[in-house]
Amino acid sequence: MKLLSVNLGRPKPVPYTGQPDGVTGIDKQPVDGPVRVSAPGPKGVGASGLAGDAVCELRHHGGDDQAVYAVAREDLDDWERELGRPLPSGSFGENLTTEGLDISGALIGERWRIGPEVVLEVTSGRIPCLTFQGHLGEKGWVKRFTQKGAPGAYLRVIEPGEIRSGDPVEIVHLPDHDVTVALQFRAVTTERKLLPRLLAAGDALHPDGREAARLYLQKHSS
């Protein structure tokens, strides 16, 4: 298992974001050399966990629980075959493109060591938005991506440091539950009845997921 590329984005004006300033950092490109990774701060204040990477819409992106976004090269390859077009690393707006790692099958709370210093913890899957759809230029992309159920993973920074392309990735902690990224994603998108199962992941789960599960239980226990 290894890190194929580290991808950073610069703010770019686009007409499809729906944001007042029409700016997005989703266009990530692979970079050479080491990149500093650290916790960016709470949601709404903190942006990306990677130095030099832009997060422009802080209401829904960035912050400590979404500091880093990772996608498996194998999933990009699968989409390449389905869409009939090349998808270079960074095409999904991911910070990390990996090889040999089942990201959507990872457990919430699973921890990865990347290179000699950095440790990241899986928090949730990525929810697709219209900015993502506009970036790819694929009609109906939000629905297709959701139906596929392989969203990649958001991660929080447990131990900061530097990473670079080619670094080995090692799973250093596996929690004692069965809540995967794919399960979490289905629960918050297409199969809401699964929401109570997410609570088994405890505090490792993204706070939005914990809140959704608790609200579901309150609604269906009365």
Buried (B, 14 or more C-beta within 10 A) or exposed (E): BBBBBBBBBBEBEBEBBEEEEEBBBBBBBBBEEBBBBBBBBEBEEBBBBBEEBBBBBBEBBBBBBBBBBBBBBBBBEBBBEEEEEEBEBBBBBBBBBBBEBBBBBBBBBBBBBBBEBBBBBBBBBBBBBEBBBBBBEBEEBBEBBBEBBBBBBBBBBBBBBBBBBEBEBBEEBEBEBEBBBBBBBBBBBEEBEBBBBBBBBEEBBBBBBBEBBBEBEEEEEE
